[in-house]
Amino acid sequence: MRSPKELTREEIVRAANHFRWTRKGAKWTVIVGERELPARPLVLEAAGVPPNDPTNSHQAVEILQRLGFETRYTREQPGIRTNEKEESLETREGLGSILEIASAATKEVPEDEWDRVPDDLSINVDHYLYGSKKTGK
C-alpha cells in the first residue's frame, strides 16, 4: 500500500482499465481515456488502500489534476426531479438584489403585524431570540 499522494499517471491509467463501479451519483469524476469514473474510489483503488482511507474527494481531485487528468463536478443530486429544479431557477431569476428579495418577502406581512415588532429589535435581537439580557439604548 502506498500513499495516494505518491501515485503516478500510469498507475491511475492501469487502475482505470480494470476499475468497475456500479454505484451512481459520484459528485467528483475523472476522465480516463473514454471513461468517466468516480475520482476518490479510483485514486484509492490505484493506491491499493481500503475505502476508509482518510483521503477525501477534494484531495483525490487535486491528485488527479496534478497528474493532468480532467475532473468534473456534478451538482445534480439523485432523487431531485427535473421540473423542481426548473421551478426554483424560474423563481430565483425574477429576484435580483437582496433588497428585492426582502421587499418581496415583507409584502406578504399584514400591516397590523408590523406593530408587534419591538422598536429595539435590531439592538436586542439576542434578547428576543435567545432570552439574553437587553442592551441599553
Secondary structure, DSSP 8 states (H G I E B T S, - for coil): ---GGG--HHHHHHHHHH--------SEEEEETTEEEEHHHHHHHHHT--TT-S--HHHHHHHHHHTT-EEEE----TT--HHHHHHHHHHHHT--SHHHHHHHHHTTS-HHHHTTS-TTTTTSHHHHHH-------
